[in-house]
Amino acid sequence: MRSFQFLRGPQVTQFESAFAACTRVKHCISTGNGTDGLFATIKMLGIKAEDEILVPAFTWITDSEIVSLCGAKPVFVDVDSSYYTIDPSLIEKKITHKTKALIVTHLFGQAADMSALESICKRFNLTIIEDCAQAHLTKYGDNYVGCLGIAGIYSFYPTKNLGAYGDAGCVVTNDNRLALDIRRFTNHGTLQKDDHEIEGFNSRMDTLQASIILAKLPYLQEWNEKRRLNAEHYNSHLKKIQAVTTPAVRPDSKHTFHIYAIRAKKRNDLKDFLADKGIETMIHYPKALPNLTAYKHFAHTPSDFPVSSLLQNELLSLPIYPELKLEEIEYVCEKIKDFYGK
Ligand SMILES: *Cc1c(COP(=O)(O)O)cnc(C)c1O
């Protein structure tokens, strides 16, 4: 505050370098939020009206709304029933001559099936963009997510595994040209002082937010580790309950449990019951994207996306934050047992 560099202060570049190093990518371009990062990426990839982009049916609306905002069409693909990420076996029949790219979300901190996606996308010449907003330091094989496609976008919304005290986001990429294009586009179309090479828009991470996530970044691995331990603890206590399915972890990957969601019978009643016992739970997400009012013009029915439509009715997110105590996890599990024991 004393320096008065509320925007473009040195902490912004420091954060960009630190986050690029930490996720092992060449470039990190900070943005005002994750949604802006995806918008800038899609625009700079040249996606335009009439193009079709494949999007998971079960994710946050950013991935489809940004496609529409660029004038293109989001084409929904159902997710798989074990890991809840886009199902590679359903992709081929959604591809047309207009399909240009695929947006993949590493949902809840779970890495998507990247090797299957890569081989399909290579065959049909589709660009992969990764939504890593819930997957800070999620690993797929030996790599962190974000460098498996052309670019990855992150959000530092306060509840994310690395959270600012307001809005913030970034794009990471190993592509020099794309990095420069995104930097220019998010800075009113200019990289120099006296000229604007193109029209762009304005999206920047402010210095205060950069300082906060820069200070938090060294703790991220440790916090993720605590989330994983919490998840194991839940799994061991909940596995005997027939009516509950605990989350699976994709082999050869490292889940970061942004969200720990169980599938539960009588989900809404369980949610109310737990609220009554002082346990706050959440629903991610109450409606799959194709079932939202915003997409009623596509006239999809829930049976077009059976897995997503089932997940919207069964998933319940339990508290998973790193500071959660083991006794608290045991208390939650005990109450879940009580509910089904009745
Ligand atoms: C949070 C989130 C976003 C959007 O991030 P903002 O910073 O809020 O714009 C995008 N995709 C997913 C999957 C998210 O969870």
The ligand as an SDF file (V2000), in Angstrom:
LIG
                    3D

 15 15  0  0  0  0  0  0  0  0999 V2000
  -13.6270  -21.6710   -9.9230 C   0  0  0  0  0  0  0  0  0  0  0  0
  -13.7220  -22.3010  -11.2530 C   0  0  0  0  0  0  0  0  0  0  0  0
  -13.6120  -21.5630  -12.4500 C   0  0  0  0  0  0  0  0  0  0  0  0
  -13.6570  -20.0620  -12.5130 C   0  0  0  0  0  0  0  0  0  0  0  0
  -12.7800  -19.3660  -11.8040 O   0  0  0  0  0  0  0  0  0  0  0  0
  -13.0570  -17.8200  -11.4620 P   0  0  0  0  0  0  0  0  0  0  0  0
  -11.7350  -17.3850  -10.9400 O   0  0  0  0  0  0  0  0  0  0  0  0
  -14.1370  -17.7660  -10.4390 O   0  0  0  0  0  0  0  0  0  0  0  0
  -13.4270  -17.1260  -12.7270 O   0  0  0  0  0  0  0  0  0  0  0  0
  -13.5830  -22.2400  -13.6530 C   0  0  0  0  0  0  0  0  0  0  0  0
  -13.7070  -23.5800  -13.7050 N   0  0  0  0  0  0  0  0  0  0  0  0
  -13.8440  -24.3250  -12.5980 C   0  0  0  0  0  0  0  0  0  0  0  0
  -13.9510  -25.8020  -12.7360 C   0  0  0  0  0  0  0  0  0  0  0  0
  -13.8750  -23.7110  -11.3380 C   0  0  0  0  0  0  0  0  0  0  0  0
  -14.0550  -24.4640  -10.2410 O   0  0  0  0  0  0  0  0  0  0  0  0
  1  2  1  0
  2  3  1  0
  2 14  2  0
  3  4  1  0
  3 10  2  0
  4  5  1  0
  5  6  1  0
  6  7  2  0
  6  8  1  0
  6  9  1  0
 10 11  1  0
 11 12  2  0
 12 13  1  0
 12 14  1  0
 14 15  1  0
M  END
$$$$
